[in-house]
Amino acid sequence: MFHVSRTEYVNKTFRLPKELSERLEQVAQAERVSMNQLVVQCCQYALDHMEEA
């Protein structure tokens, strides 16, 4: 059976270095994803691969 899944999002404001923002924009355009989708995936990957403290 088909189920519609929803992800709850919250609005946050982050300040990024200009060079990082430009690199993220380039990758997002090249991969044809939104900047938001790219940042979410980058953060999730970093957290998933972070060493335990």
N, C-alpha and C positions, 0 to 999 in steps of 0.2 A: 504494500500500500504506500502511496505517496504521502510524505509528510513535509510540510513547509517548516524549515528550521529558521530561527531568528537568533541573531547575536545581539545582545544588549551592548550598546556603546555609550560612553560618557564623553563629554567634551572636556578637554584639558588644553592648556596652552603651554607650549615649550619654546624655549629660545635655542636655536641651533646656530652654530658657527656658519657663516655665509658659505664657505667652501663645502661643508658637509651638506647643506641644503641643496646646493647646486649639483653635487654628485648624486644625491638622492633623486632629484628631479630628472637627471639624465637617465638614470637606471629605470625609473618609473616609466618614462616615455619609451625607452627601448624595449621594455618588457610589456608595454601596453597595460599597465595597472595604475591605479590611482596612487598618489603620494601616500595617502592614508593607508592603503592596503600594504604598500611596501614597508612603511614604518612599523606597522603592526607585525608583519612577518619578521622583520629584522629584530624587533624587541623579543618576540617569542623565541626565535632561534637563539638569541643571546642568553635568555633565561634558561632555556632547555639545555644549553651547553656550558653553563656556568659551574665552576667548581664549588662544591659545598663548603661553607665557612666552618 
